[in-house]
């Protein structure tokens, strides 16, 4: 089957994530929270691309399940249909519909063209709105979304347009009569979906991005929080701000309001959670202080407790049952919090914050948010060593080798885990001898790192084992990857085309999707078994001369960039100096060796009589040409090697 991506000439990148089989804890910030009062389940959406379900009854081991299908930050979630359905919005540009009880993805909506940042839910009419960086707002009927199947996945949507900049916040009242958006243009836009979807009004007053909005039940008032550090209460009928609250010293990123719309809870960059009396906005109470900037507030248990998520990976539940208000003039001298300890704490895991690709281009050394240093093997997609809280810089120095291997992958830490990206342009650039790669002792066996990992990632795909032509070239396999490894096919823009676990490729549906979306540079390798060509490196070979009367002899050659200097020494000894027999000769154009005694004797004799220099530096016979070019030659133009005849 011809790839749809190939037909559309879209360049497809292949990525995989190195992670544990089950990630019980968030690895990075938690963007959104939802709580089901009936089941007492807490849903959290993380920057690690995973939605997790927690049993808040179980305070010692609350983790229940992970909901995995997104490939980037999950920015917002809403519970619908009395807690049976969950809708999520992600930076992978999709909106997904989930069975909230069983935790599986039922359908994916690909209508947005950029990051989807915010959702809003009208519970009385089961309607959800989604918005993001493409400036559009789409309205979805939840009942229709739940009914979607793989064979019936067509859905129509209404669009609210008119925004001029990226949308970061969204709100709807329960009846769906008012939709309000906040954006980077610093204004709130208000729509009535019943009125031909036209923008009803713009509310101006904020001086920075609007990050959070809440609206009352009848859609007559709303509250907005902004990166300008203020909270504004708006009367939609009057189309104006009627109160400005200035309890925060930095940007306000999240708001929550109680059922009676009498108290607003606010939090953001300054790590403080404030409660403000809306009947007298001069009175506020400092609920708690978190250890990191706050991303989301979720009011629960009849407005008596508040779940809080931050840019850290942990979750905390705080009591708000007995608020002690202070007049705003006293705030600077009465910064005593209502709570010093949370009612409940859900631990988070460390996220990787720094990484360095070692110059063997196989291992990545990382440092996480708890200062632990680890080493990962990108070929086996595994953590191979935990070094603890040591110096990252010292460990890099300790493991740096005098060897050059071409770049063949890139690393992304956005989700707090190692994501390895493979591009067609350089995935197959790194050839090495199996001995140098510590795979086996035979130095003449060559391996390609990109080939090894691509074959391992797709080893579960039955189509990769159907080719029985023995004449087809196939590279020996040295690795397998963990079956739970996520594999992602995406456009270079970041838009995901296909996500699956390595082990799922054995399935019929996943196999069909791979046949459709895997790009030609992948299928040529794993299905058609076409290995990439070796990299050729041209170089100049000249004799050593100290006399101006007899200029150095020069010869331009080309060989595999993995060719070792010892092979050049053998070439000089046999072909240039005329030593040895024709039967035992070895050209620099062909780096295969004969493992017989005559050749071994000849190679030893060559090492005794010839030295190779570059930039006046004697080269180690085990150094390869690309290492000599990058560590010794270190300049443009052809690598120049100088041979010198010696007698030991």
Secondary structure, DSSP 8 states (H G I E B T S, - for coil): ---HHHHTT--EEEEEEE--SS--S-SS-EEEEEEETTTTEEEEEETTSEEEEEETT-SSS-EEEEEE--SS-EEEEEEEGGGTEEEEEETTS-EEEEETTTTEEEEEE---SS-EEEEEEETTTTEEEEEETT--EEEEEHHHHHT--SSS-----EEE----S-EEEEEE-TTSS-EEEEETTSEEEEE-TTTTT-EEEEEE--SS-EEEEEE-TTSSEEEEEETTS-EEEEETTTTEEEEEE---SS-EEEEEE-TTS-EEEEEETT-EEEEEETTSTTEEEEEEE-SS-EEEEEEETTTTEEEEEESSS-EEEEE-SS---EEGGGGGG----S-SS-SEEE-----EEEEEE-TTSSEEEEEETT--EEEEETTTTEEEEEEES--HHHHHHHH--S-------EEE-TTSSEEEEE-TTTTT--EEETTTTTS-S-TT-EEEHHHHHHHHHTTT-GGGG----TTS----------TT-EEEEEETTS-EEEEEEGGGGGSHHHHHHHHHHS-HHHHHHHTT-------EEEEEEEE----SSS---EEEEEEETT-BHHHHHHHIIIIIS--S-STT---TT------SHHHHHHHHHHHHHEEEEETTEE--TT-BHHHHIIIII-SSS-EEEEEEE---
